[in-house]
Amino acid sequence: MKFEDAKLLDHPLVARAFAVAEKWHRGQVRGTTSGRDAPYIRHPVRVAEILEATIEAYDPVLIAAGLTHDILEDVPEEQRAEAERDILEKLGPAVLKLVQEVTVDPALEGDVRRDFQETQIGQSSLNARRLKVADRLANLQSLTFDPPAHWNLSNIYKYYQSGVNLIHNADIKDPALVHLVDHTLEMADRAVFVAIRERVKQKGTSNKAWRGYPSSVDSYLRRAEQDIALKQKMISEDGQPIQHTSDLDALYADAALAQQELGAVITQLSTVVQCTPVVPPKLKQRDRAEEVIEKRFGGQAEKINDIARASVICNDMEDVRKVLLCLSKSYKIEQIYDRFKYPPMSCYRDMRLILRSDESHFCELQIHLDSFWKAKEFKGHAIYQRLRDLSSGGEMDSAQKKERRALYDESRALYKEAGAPHGFDKSKPESCVPESPDIVLERLGRYKEEYGNEGQTCHQNITIS
């Protein structure tokens, strides 16, 4: 990782702080449920980015402390004095003092550590409180989508509740930081709820099943029961998700909220997994929705689920796998059309997810590969539009049928070339049917054998503290 990747302003103190952080965190990774084993340096970089983006007056001392805030906690005890001297000599006493102020004794663990942090922050200086809040926000963003591999639901729930308490006790007033706090806590709450709901499905809500959890979990259990019951009403007899109403005006009103929510989710996701979020500025065109409802669904408007939609663009199938796994931890995925495995006639490959928003509106998220996306933008979309025009014009004559065959041949050649770097060198289309998230996740778990991607090397594993 190069300093340029940090996306911070080019200040000499910040540049030196990054070099110090990179030195002391070298070889450390965070093992997570997605298996991405991210270099640990990404966490302090994210903390520094949050501070730069949310504190109105640019403060290089604060940002430098953000980059180095975990060094004293993570180094072996016998090296701590050396690390302190390194920070002092290269970054100065102000940075060292701030790092020491937010450092917690590594011997404190579990509930004791969380309680200490919640209490201590109220007695800290303003910059220490800002730094600790930024640190907790970065951790909660990671926790939302990709928690530590060894953490169970109890760990996740307690850390989230502790984060809420710590941030409240910090009493931060910076408007941009407060806005990010609200946004991050909303996302984390959704992830906690999804995890609790899945456990409720498996174990129910009896006291025995939730022994050891704080009493505050009760509200989540009630929400989970209501959500499970609601979902049962929104799945048709043939297993397809159906909207709660057939009134198109009501669907568009719900979709506006769902698309805003979906955009926020994938934007936050892109801070944890390398992907590019793409949120259309408008909902699906009304006349196009009406055409789909009439032709594909026989006039049943409740069956349409892509009025609200968005996309994420990934570099490779490894990132596709991470995106899907992280979304499954934080959102309500109902169905997946895996068109990487089963491409349509055009041979464009992507993954189409049917999601249920917090307001129980079904919407669509597509996961793309960058090479396919660029090919579509360059030439593929024009081919698609022409094919759609031909199919919507009634019965085709021989010349139109010949043109359609030529267009499909052109499309298949275009996307075969786009897919070759990822192992998609076959262009035979297959029938794609909706599958459950578990089935697709299990398939993508074998991505190394299917696509030949290499795994990452693991080093010293550092978890969220």
TITI-966270 format. One record per residue: x, y, z of N, C-alpha, C in turn. Coordinates in steps of 0.2 Angstrom, whole numbers, plus 2048, in hexadecimal, padded with zeros to 3 digits. Layout:
N
XYZXYZXYZ/...
! end
This chain:
465
8047FA800800800800804806800/80380B7FB8078117FB8048177FF/80781C8018048218047FF825800/8008257F97FB8287F57F48257F6/7F481E7F87ED81B7F97EA81E7FF/7ED8218037EA8248097E5829808/7E682D8027E18328007E1838805/7E68398097E783E80D7EB84480A/7EA84A80D7ED85080B7F584F80C/7F985280780085080780385580C/80385381380685781880C85381B/81285681C81885281E81784E824/81385182981284D82F80E84782E/80984882A80484282880883D824/80C83F82081083A81C815836820/81883A82581D83682A81983282E/81383483080F82F83580D829831/80B82A82B80982482780F81F826/81582282581B81D82581C81A82C/81B81D83181C81A838817815839/81181683780B81183880D80B834/80F80C82E81080782981680282C/81B80682F82080283281E7FD838/81A80083C8187FC8428137F7841/80F7F983C8097F483B80B7EF835/8117EF8338137EB82D8127E382F/80F7DF82B80E7D882C8077D7830/8047DC8337FE7DB8367F87DC832/7F37D78337ED7D782E7E77D6833/7E17D88307DB7D78347D77D1830/7D77CB8347D37C58317CC7C7832/7C87C682C7C17C882D7BD7C2829/7B67C282A7B27BD8287B27BC820/7B47C181C7B47C08157BB7BD813/7C07BD8187C67BA8167CB7BE813/7C97C58137CD7C980F7D47CB812/7D47CA8197DB7CB81D7DE7D181B/7DB7D781C7DD7DD8197E37E081D/7E87E381A7EE7E581E7EB7EA823/7EE7EA8297EB7EE82F7EC7F582E/7F17F782A7F27FE8297EC802826/7E77FE8237E18018207DD804825/7DD80182B7D98048307DB80B833/7E180C8357E38138367E3818831/7E481582B7E381A8257DB81C825/7D78178267D08198267CE81E82B/7D181D8317D08218377D2828835/7D88298327DB82F8307D683382A/7D482E8267CF8318217C9834824/7C68318297C083382C7C283A82F/7C783A8337C98418367CA846831/7CE84582C7CF84A8277C884C824/7C38488237BD84981F7B884D824/7B984C82A7B384E82F7B5854833/7BC8558347BE85B8397BF861834/7BB8668367BB86C8317C286F831/7C68708367CD8738367D286D835/7D586D82F7DA86882E7DF868833/7E08628377E586283C7EA85C83B/7F085D8397F58588377F785483D/7F78578437F88538497F384E84B/7ED85084A7E784B84B7E7845846/7E98478407E984283A7EF83D83B/7F484083D7FA83C83E7F9837844/7F683A8497F483584F7EF83084D/7EA8328487E682D8467E9827842/7EF82983E7F282483B7F781F83F/7F88228457FD81E84A7F981C850/7F381D8517EF81C8577F081585A/7F18108567F08098587F7806859/7FD80A85880380785880580485F/80480886480680786B80280186E/7FC80086C7F87FA86E7FA7F486A/7FC7F48647FD7EE8608047EB860/8097F08628107ED8628117E9869/8157E48698177E086F8197E5874/8187E387A81A7E78808217E9880/8267E587E82D7E687E82F7EB879/82A7ED87482C7F286F8287F8870/8247F98758207FF876824805877/82980587B82E80B87C83180D876/83380887283680A86B83180D867/82B80B86782680E862824815865/82481686B82381D86E82882186C/82F81F86C83482386A834825863/83282085F83182185782C826856/82682685982182B85882383285A/82783286082983886382E83C85E/83383885C83883B85883683D851/83183984E82F83A84782983E846/82583E84C81F84284B81E847850/82284785682184C85B81D84B861/81E84F86681B84D86D81384E86C/81085286880985386880684D865/80984A86080684485D80683E862/80C83D86580D83886A808838870/80783F8728038408787FC83D876/7F983F8707F383D86E7F283686D/7F783286A7F782B8697F7828870/7FB82A8757FB82787C7F482887F/7F182E87E7EA82F8817E582A87F/7E58288787E08238767E281C877/7E881B8797EA8148797E7811880/7E580B87F7E28078847E7801886/7E780088D7EB7FA88F7E97F488B/7EE7F08877EC7EA8847EA7E5889/7EB7E588F7E97E08947E27E0895/7DF7E68947D77E68957D47E388F/7CF7DF8907CC7DB88B7C47DB88C/7C17D98877B97D88877B57DE88A/7B17DC88F7AC7E18927B07E6896/7B57E48997B97E989D7BC7EE899/7BF7EC8937C27F188E7BD7F588C/7B77F388A7B27F78877AF7FC88C/7AE7FA8927AC7FE8977B1804899/7B78028997BC80789A7BC80C895/7BC80A88E7BC80F8897B6814889/7B081188A7AA81588B7AB81A890/7AE8198967AE81D89B7B482289A/7BA8208987C08248977BF829892/7BB82888D7BA82D8877B883488A/7B383488E7B083A8917B583E895/7BB83B8977C083F89A7C6841896/7C584088F7CB84188A7CA848887/7D084A8847D08508817CC85087B/7CA8568787C68568727C985286C/7CF85386B7D284F8657D2848866/7D384686D7D383F86E7CC83C86D/7C784086F7C083D86E7BF83D866/7C18428637C084185B7C483B859/7CA83A85B7CE8348587CA82E85A/7C882D8607C58278627BE82685F/7BB82B85E7B482A85A7B6828853/7BB82B84F7BD8298497BF822848/7C382084E7C581984E7BF81484F/7BA8168537B58128547B081184E/7B081784A7AC8178447AF81383F/7B681383E7B980F8397B880783B/7B88068417B77FF8437B07FD842/7AB8018437A47FF8427A37FF83B/7A68028377A580282F7A77FB82D/7AD7F98307B07F282F7AB7ED832/7A97EE8387A47E983B79E7E8837/79B7ED8347957ED8317957E882B/79B7E882779B7E482279F7DD822/7A47DE8277AA7D98267AD7D882D/7A97D58327AB7D58397B17D083A/7B57D083F7BB7CB8407B87C4840/7BC7C083D7BA7B983B7B87B5842/7BC7B78477BB7B384D7B57B6852/7B27BB8507AD7BE8547A67BB853/7A37B985979C7B78587977BD859/7917BB85878C7C185878C7C585F/78D7C186478E7C586B7937CA86B/7997C886879F7CD86779C7D3863/7997D285D7977D78597927DC85C/78D7D98607887DD86378B7E1868/78F7DE86C7927E28727967E886F/79A7E686A79E7EC86779A7F1865/7957F08617917F585E78D7F9864/78B7F68697887F986F78D7FE872/7937FB8737987FF87679A805872/79A80486B79B80A86779680F867/79080D86878B81286978C81686F/78E81387578F81687B79581A87B/79A8188787A081C87879F822874/79C82286E79B82886A79782D86D/79282A87178D82F87579183287A/79582F87E79983288379F836880/7A183687A7A683A8777A3841876/79D84287579984887579D84D86F/79E84A86A7A184D86479C852861/79E85885F79A85D85C79B85F855/7A185C8527A385E84B79D85B846/79A86084279485E83F79585883A/79B85883679C85383179D84C835/7A184C83A7A284683E79C843841/79784884479184684678D842841/78D84583B78984283578C83B834/79283B83479583483279382F838/79383183E79182D84478A82B842/78582F84177E82D84077E82883A/78182983578182582F78481E831/78A81E83478E81883578A81383A/78781684078381384577D810841/77A81383D77481183977680A835/77B80A83277E80582E7807FF833/7838008387857FB83D77F7F8840/77A7FC8427747F98457707F5840/7707F683A76D7F28357717EB835/7787EB83577C7E583577A7E183B/77A7E48417797E08477727DD846/76D7E18447667DE8437667D883F/7697D98397697D383476C7CD837/7727CE83B7757C883E7717C5844/76D7C98487697C784D7637C384A/7607C684475A7C384175C7BC83E/7627BB83C7647B48397657AF83F/7677B28457687AD84B7617AC84D/75C7B184D7557AF84F7527AA84B/7537AA8447517A584075379E842/75A79D84475D79784675B79584D/75B79A85275A79885975479A85D/75079F85974A7A185D74C7A7861/7477A98667497AF86A7487AD871/7497A78737487A587A74E7A887E/74D7A88857527AB8897597A7889/7577A088875D79B88876179D882/75E79E87C76279F8767667A6876/7647AB87B7677B187B76B7B3882/76C7AD88576F7AE88C7767B188B/7787B688F77E7B988F77E7C088B/7787C18877787C78847757CD888/7767D38877737D888B76C7D988A/7687DB88F7617DC88E75F7E0888/7637E48867627E98807607E5879/7637DF8797627DB87375A7D9872/7567DA87774F7D887774B7DC871/74D7E287074A7E686B74B7E3864/7527E18637547DE85D7507D885C/74F7D486174B7CD8607447CF85E/7417D486173A7D585E73A7D7857/73F7DC85573F7DE84E7407D884A/7457D484C7467CE8487407CA846/73C7C884C7367C484B7317C8846/7307CE84772C7D284272E7D283B/7357D283A7387D28337377CC830/7387C68347377BF8317307BE82F/72C7C08337247BF8317237C382B/7257CA82B7247CE8257267CB81F/72C7C881F72F7C581972B7BF816/7287BB81B7247B681971E7B8815/71C7BE8167167C18127187C380B/71F7C580A7217C88047257C3800/7247BD8017277B87FC7217B47F9/7217B37F371B7B07EF71C7A87F0/7177A57EE71779D7EF71C79A7EB/71E79D7E572479B7E172B79D7E4/72B7A07EA7317A37ED7347A97EA/7307AD7E77327B37E47307B97E9/7357BE7E97337C47EE72E7C87EA/7297CA7EE7247CF7EB7237D57EF/7227DB7EC7217E17F071B7E17F4/71B7E57F97157E57FD70F7E87FA/70F7EB7F470A7EF7F170B7EE7EA/7057EF7E67057EF7DF7047F67DC/7047FB7E17038027DE7098057DC/70A8077D67108097D471380F7D7/70E8147D871081A7DC7138197E3/7108147E67138127ED71980F7EC/71A80B7E77218077E672680C7E4/7258117E172A8167DF72B81B7E5/72781C7EA72881F7F072D81B7F4/72B8157F572F8107F97368107F6/73680F7EF73D80E7EC7428147ED/73F81A7ED7438207EE74781F7F5/74481D7FA74781C80074C816800/74A8117FD74E80B7FC75480C7F8/7548107F375A8127EF75F8167F3/75C81B7F776081F7FB76481B800/76081680376381180876880D805/76780A7FF76B8067FC7728097FA/7718107F77778147F677C8157FC/77981680277C81780878081180A/77D80B80978080480B786803806/78580480078B8027FB7918077FC/78F80D7FD7948127FE798811804/79580F80A79880D81079C80680E/79980280B79D7FB8097A37FD806/7A48028017AA8037FD7AF806802/7AE8088087B380980C7B7803810/7B47FD80F7B67F78127B97F280D/7B57F28077B77ED8027B97F27FC/7BE7F07F87BF7F47F27BA7F27EC/7B67F77EC7B07F77E67AE7FE7E5/7AB8007E07A98067DE7A18067DE/79E80A7E279780B7E279480F7DD/78E80D7DA78B8117D47848117D6/7818177D777A8187D977781C7D4/77281A7D076F81E7CB76C8247CE/76C82A7CA7698307CD7628307CE/75F82B7CA75782B7CA7558237CA/74F8227CC74C81C7CC74B8197C5/7498137C47488107BE7428147BA/7438167B473E81A7B07378177B1/73281B7B272C8197B37298157AD/72A8177A77278147A172B80D7A0/73180D7A27358067A17328017A7/7318047AD72E7FF7B27277FD7B0/7238017AD71C7FF7AB71D7FA7A5/7227FB7A17237F679B7257EF79E/7297EF7A372C7E97A67267E57AA/7227E97AD71C7E67B17177E37AD/7167E67A77117E47A27147DE79F/71A7DE79C71C7D979871F7D379C/7237D47A17267CF7A57227CC7AA/71E7D07AE71A7CE7B37137CE7B3/7107CF7AC7097CE7AB7057D37AF/7087D97AF7047DF7B37047DF7BA/7087DA7BD7097DA7C570F7DE7C7/70D7E47C97127E97CB7167E77D1/7137E37D57167E17DC71C7DC7DA/71D7DA7D47237D57D37297D97D0/7287DF7CF72E7E37CD7337E57D3/7397E47D273E7E57D87447E97D6/7447ED7D074A7F07CF7487F87CD/7437FA7D07418017D07478057D3/7498037D974F8057DD7548007DB/75A8037D97607FF7D77668027D8/76C7FF7D97728017D97777FC7D7/77E7FE7D67837F97D47897FA7D8/78D7F57D87947F67DB7987F27D5/79E7F57D47A37F37CF7A97F07D3/7AB7EA7D17B17E77D47B67E67CF/7BC7E57D27C27E47CD7C37DC7CB/7C17D87D07C27D17CE7BD7CD7D2/7BD7C67D17B87C27D57B97C17DC/7BF7C37DE7C17C37E57BD7C87E9/7BD7CE7E67B97D47E87B17D37E8/7AF7CF7E37A87CD7E27A67C97E8/7AA7C47EA7A97C07EF7A87C47F6/7AD7C87F77AD7CC7FD7A77D17FD/7A57D47F879F7D87F87997D47FA/7987CF7F77927CB7F87927C87FF/7987C68027987C48097977C980E/79A7CF80C7997D58117927D7811/78F7D780B7887D980B7837D480E/7857CE80E7817C98127817CA819/7867CE81C7877CF8237837D5825/7817D982077E7E08227777E281E/7757DD81A76F7DF81676A7D9816/7647DA8137607D48127607D280B/7647CD8097647CB80375F7C5802/75B7C67FD7557C17FD7577BC7F7/75A7BE7F275B7BA7EC7617BC7E8/7657B87E576A7BA7E176A7B67DA/76B7BA7D576B7B77CE7737B77CC/7767B27CC77D7B17CB77F7B17C4/77F7B67C07807B67B97887B67B8/78C7B67BD7937B47BB7937AC7BA/78F7A97BD78F7A17BC78B7A07B6/7857A37B67807A27B177F7A87AC/7837AA7A77827B07A477C7AF79F/7797B579E7737B57997757B5792/7717B678D7727B57867787BA784/7787C078777D7C57857847C3788/7847BF78D78A7BC79078D7C2794/7897C779678C7CC79B78B7C87A2/7917C97A67917C57AC7917CA7B2/78C7C97B678C7CD7BC7887C97C2/7867CC7C77827C97CC77D7CE7CE/7777CB7CE7717CF7D076E7CD7D6/76E7D27DB76B7D07E27647D47E3/75F7D07E57597D37E875A7D47EF/7597DA7F175A7DC7F87537DF7FB/7537DE80174D7E180574F7E7809/74D7ED80874F7F380C74C7F3813/74E7F881774B7F881D7447F981E/7417FC81873A7FD8187377F8814/73A7F28137387EC8107357ED809/7397F18057387F27FE73E7EE7FA/73C7EA7F67417E67F27447EA7ED/74B7EA7ED74F7EE7E87547EA7E5/7587EC7E075D7E87DD7647EB7DD/7697E77DF7707E97DE7747E47DA/7777E77D577B7E37D07837E47D2/7867DE7D278D7DE7D37917DD7CD/7957E17CA7987E17C47A07E07C5/7A37DD7C07AA7DE7BF7AC7E47BA/7B17E77BC7B37ED7B97B47EC7B1/7B77E67AF7B87E57A87B27E47A4/7AD7E17A77A67E17A47A37E77A4/7A37EB7A97A07F27AA7A37F67A4/7A97F67A37AC7FB79E7AA7F9797/7AA7F27967A77F078F7A07F278E/79C7F17937957F37927947FB791/7987FF79579880679479B80878D/7A080478A7A380678479E80477E/79B7FE77E7987FB7797927F777A/7927F478078D7EF7827867F2783/7867F878677F7FA78777B7FC781/77F7FE77C77C8007757797FA772/77D7F477377A7EE7707747EC774/7747EC77A76E7EB77E7687EF77C/7697F577B7647FA77A7617F7773/7657F676E7627F476875F7ED768/7617E876C75E7E276D7577E3770/7577E87757507E977874B7EC773/74E7F176F7497F476A7477EE765/74B7EA7637497E475F7437E0762/7447DE7687407DA76C7397DD76E/7397E476E7337E777072F7E976A/7317E876472D7EA75E7297E575B/7277E075F7227DA75C7267D5759/7237D17547267CC75172B7CF74C/7317CC74C7377CE7487377CB741/7397CE73C73A7CC7357417C8735/7427C572F7487C272E74F7C672F/74E7CC72D7547D172D7557D3734/7507D47387507D573F7537D0743/7517CA7427547C474575B7C3744/75D7C473D7647C473C7687C9740/7657CF7407697D47447697D274B/7647CF74E7647CD75576A7C8756/76A7C37527707BE7527767C1752/7777C674E77E7C974D77F7CD753/77A7D175677B7D475C77D7D0762/77A7CA76377C7C67687837C3767/7857C276178C7BF75F7917C5761/78F7CB7607937D17627947D1769/78E7D176C78E7D17747927CC777/7917C67757957C077879D7C1777/79F7C37717A67C47707A97CA774/7A57CF7757A77D57797A87D3780/7A37CF7837A37CD78A7A87C778B/7A97C37867AE7BE7877B57C1788/7B67C67847BD7C97857BD7CD78C/7B87D078E7B87D37957B97CE79A/7B67C87997B67C379F7BD7BF79F/7C17BF7997C67BA7997CB7BB79F/7CD7C27A17D17C27A77CF7BF7AD/7C97BE7AE7C67BB7B47C47B37B3/7C67B07AE7C57A97AC7BE7A87A9/7BB7AD7A77B47AC7A37B67AC79C/7B97A77997BA7A67927B57A278E/7B07A07927AA79D78E7A57A178D/7A27A178879C7A67867957A3786/79579C78878E79978778979B78C/78479E78A77F7A078F77B79B793/77979C79977679779D77079A7A0/76B7967A27657987A576779A7AD/7657A07AF7667A27B57607A37B9/76079F7BF75A7A07C375C7A37CA/7587A67CE7597A97D475B7A37D9/7607A57DD7637A17E27637A47E9/7647A07EE7647A37F576C7A67F6/76D7AB7FA7737AD7FC7787A87FE/7767A380277A79E80477D79A7FF/7797987FA77B7947F47817987F0/78079E7EF7847A27EB78B7A37EF/78A7A47F57907A57FA79479F7FA/7917997FA7957937FA7987927F4/7957947EE7997937E879F7987E7/79E79E7EA7A37A37E97A97A17EE/7A779D7F37AC79B7F87B17967F4/7AF7947EF7B47907EB7B77947E5/7B779A7E67B979F7E07C079E7DE/7C579C7E37CC79B7E17CD7957DC/7C97907DD7C978A7D87C678C7D1/7C07907D27BC7917CC7C07977C8/7C379C7CB7C57A17C77CD7A27C8/7D079E7CC7D779E7CC7DA7A47D0/7D67A77D47D97AD7D87DE7AA7DD/7E37AE7DF7E87AC7E47E57AF7EB/7E77AB7F07E57AD7F77EA7B27F9/7E97B57FF7ED7BA8027F17B7807/7F77B98087FB7B780E7F97BA814/7F87B681A7F67B98207FD7BA824/7FD7BF8288027C082D7FF7C1834/8027C58388007C783F7F97C983E/7F47C68427ED7C88417EB7CD847/7E97D38457E67D784A7DF7D884A/7DB7D884F7D47D984E7D27E0851/7CB7E18507C87E78537C97E885A/7CB7EE85D7CB7EE8647C77F4866/
! end
